[in-house]
Amino acid sequence: MDFFQACLKADGRAAVNAVRKMHSSARPSAVWAVLMHGAAWHEQRTYDTPHSTIVVNSIHRMIEDLGSHPGLTQDAVAKVEIDDERREEVQELLVHRLALHLTDIDHWVLEKGPRYNVEKGVDSPDNALRKFVSSVRQKSDVGAWEASVILAEKEDPVRLKRIIASLTAEEPDKLGHGYIMPYSLVSELPAPEYTRPQVAVLWHLMEYLVRKVPSKSPDGYLKDDKLSKLTKPTDLMQYRDVFLNSVVNFGMLGHNAIFAHRIAESNGNGLLTKDTVAWLIDRLTQNIGSPIVSEDKLTFDSVSKKKGKDDWDHEPELMRLPHTKSVEEWLSNESTGIWSKMIHKESSEFEVSISGLEDEDWSFVRTFQYLMSTLLGEHGSTHVIIFTQSVWHLVDFGLVPRDLAALQVHRMLRQYLSDW
């Protein structure tokens, strides 16, 4: 049974085995295209935003943060330092965890899910762009889908990425979903050579966009008409207090910090004008709700004085996957004791240790929080994973200090991983 069939049949073991075979023999780009194909079949039946493509994006970034892997990443620059054997085990554990997630979600029935028989026209990119915008505005998912396939023909479809960033910035909603999901998806859009995965992923996105993008631009929104090239990133340090507030007051299921990160990353990737950045920061500020506290009052010392309250009744067990036993032995024997403090029944056990961490400890902290977010939740858990990746990447952007990031990730995980 291949991975896609395993997903639709909700066969977690078969999905993990299929992914193991792929990352042992296929190119990384092919592996991620197949994973995104599975994510494209997620039908969100409870709320309005399917999260599976967001989770693919977050776990992909986590794996890259750990460095190169012959079957999962290409030329990745490691952001943490762990030995090669452990690195590859953790990376494979993360992608196997993703496979389990993609089998646990609600899937479209075959008659209603993604289609593959798109009519690809021969329009110019400019005509396709105009058709795309008008179709999304008019709630025509088929028209938008056809235009998007034309715009996605290039290896790096700049016009498509930029118009999606512009349209979805208009009304990202009170949780930021309307911006978070489309940006995460286009960041993982399969290359044109993977025809069926790309077409299915674009169908999934268009089904979402026609529901979320308004029929006209809101008053005061400055549209961007120069979409053929990337923009010069805006210096976000002028908004650092807002980013800090998004992490300290992370909101329901961490959405404020997740939204903040997607703004920062899309800006860094040249998808936003300075006016669109300002608009999104204003929407983020509204979502945070409480008055923005100045940067000097959001230090680790000041935030840590408000004690976390999420103690656990018992220490959790790791999700059982092919590398779980080996990684579990590593965690239980590592000399720093960081992991045991993180999962201690009392949340304060780790919190009080943060200020005393040495430089060489931080690679372990980040790696262990990646493992904590992925291996201690339910198979269908999403926000704990997305939040953890988002906050640590805000550290990479220089918008959040690492001690505050570690504290807030710990507190969020303690709060939302309490149901085993």
ChimeraX attribute file (.defattr): number of C-alpha atoms within 10 A of each C-alpha:
attribute: neighborCount
match mode: 1-to-1
recipient: residues
	/A:1	12
	/A:2	14
	/A:3	26
	/A:4	21
	/A:5	15
	/A:6	22
	/A:7	29
	/A:8	21
	/A:9	15
	/A:10	19
	/A:11	18
	/A:12	21
	/A:13	15
	/A:14	21
	/A:15	26
	/A:16	25
	/A:17	17
	/A:18	19
	/A:19	22
	/A:20	20
	/A:21	14
	/A:22	20
	/A:23	20
	/A:24	13
	/A:25	11
	/A:26	14
	/A:27	15
	/A:28	17
	/A:29	17
	/A:30	19
	/A:31	23
	/A:32	25
	/A:33	22
	/A:34	20
	/A:35	25
	/A:36	27
	/A:37	28
	/A:38	26
	/A:39	31
	/A:40	28
	/A:41	28
	/A:42	26
	/A:43	21
	/A:44	15
	/A:45	12
	/A:46	8
	/A:47	7
	/A:48	13
	/A:49	17
	/A:50	23
	/A:51	24
	/A:52	28
	/A:53	29
	/A:54	25
	/A:55	27
	/A:56	27
	/A:57	22
	/A:58	22
	/A:59	21
	/A:60	20
	/A:61	16
	/A:62	27
	/A:63	25
	/A:64	20
	/A:65	22
	/A:66	25
	/A:67	22
	/A:68	19
	/A:69	20
	/A:70	14
	/A:71	20
	/A:72	25
	/A:73	23
	/A:74	14
	/A:75	10
	/A:76	15
	/A:77	12
	/A:78	14
	/A:79	15
	/A:80	18
	/A:81	16
	/A:82	15
	/A:83	8
	/A:84	13
	/A:85	8
	/A:86	14
	/A:87	20
	/A:88	21
	/A:89	16
	/A:90	23
	/A:91	25
	/A:92	22
	/A:93	25
	/A:94	21
	/A:95	25
	/A:96	23
	/A:97	22
	/A:98	27
	/A:99	29
	/A:100	23
	/A:101	24
	/A:102	34
	/A:103	28
	/A:104	20
	/A:105	23
	/A:106	18
	/A:107	22
	/A:108	16
	/A:109	12
	/A:110	10
	/A:111	7
	/A:112	10
	/A:113	17
	/A:114	23
	/A:115	17
	/A:116	14
	/A:117	10
	/A:118	15
	/A:119	13
	/A:120	12
	/A:121	11
	/A:122	10
	/A:123	13
	/A:124	10
	/A:125	18
	/A:126	13
	/A:127	13
	/A:128	23
	/A:129	21
	/A:130	12
	/A:131	19
	/A:132	28
	/A:133	20
	/A:134	16
	/A:135	21
	/A:136	26
	/A:137	21
	/A:138	16
	/A:139	20
	/A:140	17
	/A:141	22
	/A:142	19
	/A:143	20
	/A:144	28
	/A:145	28
	/A:146	23
	/A:147	27
	/A:148	26
	/A:149	23
	/A:150	22
	/A:151	23
	/A:152	23
	/A:153	16
	/A:154	14
	/A:155	11
	/A:156	13
	/A:157	18
	/A:158	18
	/A:159	23
	/A:160	25
	/A:161	25
	/A:162	25
	/A:163	22
	/A:164	21
	/A:165	22
	/A:166	22
	/A:167	24
	/A:168	23
	/A:169	25
	/A:170	25
	/A:171	20
	/A:172	22
	/A:173	15
	/A:174	15
	/A:175	20
	/A:176	24
	/A:177	21
	/A:178	24
	/A:179	26
	/A:180	24
	/A:181	26
	/A:182	22
	/A:183	26
	/A:184	21
	/A:185	25
	/A:186	22
	/A:187	15
	/A:188	21
	/A:189	26
	/A:190	28
	/A:191	19
	/A:192	17
	/A:193	13
	/A:194	15
	/A:195	15
	/A:196	18
	/A:197	26
	/A:198	25
	/A:199	26
	/A:200	25
	/A:201	28
	/A:202	27
	/A:203	26
	/A:204	26
	/A:205	24
	/A:206	25
	/A:207	20
	/A:208	19
	/A:209	24
	/A:210	19
	/A:211	17
	/A:212	23
	/A:213	23
	/A:214	18
	/A:215	15
	/A:216	12
	/A:217	15
	/A:218	10
	/A:219	7
	/A:220	8
	/A:221	14
	/A:222	14
	/A:223	14
	/A:224	14
	/A:225	9
	/A:226	12
	/A:227	18
	/A:228	15
	/A:229	11
	/A:230	17
	/A:231	17
	/A:232	14
	/A:233	18
	/A:234	18
	/A:235	13
	/A:236	21
	/A:237	12
	/A:238	10
	/A:239	14
	/A:240	16
	/A:241	19
	/A:242	25
	/A:243	30
	/A:244	26
	/A:245	24
	/A:246	27
	/A:247	29
	/A:248	25
	/A:249	18
	/A:250	24
	/A:251	17
	/A:252	11
	/A:253	18
	/A:254	26
	/A:255	26
	/A:256	27
	/A:257	29
	/A:258	27
	/A:259	28
	/A:260	26
	/A:261	26
	/A:262	20
	/A:263	27
	/A:264	24
	/A:265	19
	/A:266	19
	/A:267	23
	/A:268	17
	/A:269	14
	/A:270	17
	/A:271	26
	/A:272	29
	/A:273	21
	/A:274	15
	/A:275	14
	/A:276	22
	/A:277	23
	/A:278	15
	/A:279	18
	/A:280	23
	/A:281	20
	/A:282	13
	/A:283	21
	/A:284	26
	/A:285	19
	/A:286	14
	/A:287	20
	/A:288	23
	/A:289	14
	/A:290	10
	/A:291	10
	/A:292	16
	/A:293	13
	/A:294	13
	/A:295	15
	/A:296	8
	/A:297	11
	/A:298	18
	/A:299	16
	/A:300	19
	/A:301	12
	/A:302	11
	/A:303	14
	/A:304	19
	/A:305	8
	/A:306	8
	/A:307	12
	/A:308	18
	/A:309	12
	/A:310	19
	/A:311	17
	/A:312	17
	/A:313	10
	/A:314	11
	/A:315	13
	/A:316	18
	/A:317	12
	/A:318	16
	/A:319	16
	/A:320	12
	/A:321	16
	/A:322	17
	/A:323	16
	/A:324	16
	/A:325	13
	/A:326	12
	/A:327	17
	/A:328	13
	/A:329	10
	/A:330	13
	/A:331	17
	/A:332	12
	/A:333	12
	/A:334	13
	/A:335	9
	/A:336	12
	/A:337	12
	/A:338	22
	/A:339	22
	/A:340	16
	/A:341	17
	/A:342	23
	/A:343	21
	/A:344	18
	/A:345	17
	/A:346	19
	/A:347	21
	/A:348	19
	/A:349	16
	/A:350	20
	/A:351	20
	/A:352	13
	/A:353	12
	/A:354	20
	/A:355	14
	/A:356	9
	/A:357	13
	/A:358	8
	/A:359	7
	/A:360	10
	/A:361	15
	/A:362	18
	/A:363	14
	/A:364	18
	/A:365	20
	/A:366	23
	/A:367	21
	/A:368	17
	/A:369	21
	/A:370	23
	/A:371	21
	/A:372	23
	/A:373	25
	/A:374	26
	/A:375	22
	/A:376	21
	/A:377	22
	/A:378	15
	/A:379	19
	/A:380	17
	/A:381	21
	/A:382	21
	/A:383	21
	/A:384	25
	/A:385	24
	/A:386	26
	/A:387	28
	/A:388	29
	/A:389	26
	/A:390	28
	/A:391	30
	/A:392	23
	/A:393	21
	/A:394	24
	/A:395	17
	/A:396	13
	/A:397	16
	/A:398	12
	/A:399	22
	/A:400	25
	/A:401	17
	/A:402	20
	/A:403	20
	/A:404	24
	/A:405	23
	/A:406	22
	/A:407	21
	/A:408	25
	/A:409	26
	/A:410	23
	/A:411	20
	/A:412	23
	/A:413	24
	/A:414	24
	/A:415	18
	/A:416	18
	/A:417	19
	/A:418	15
	/A:419	11
	/A:420	9
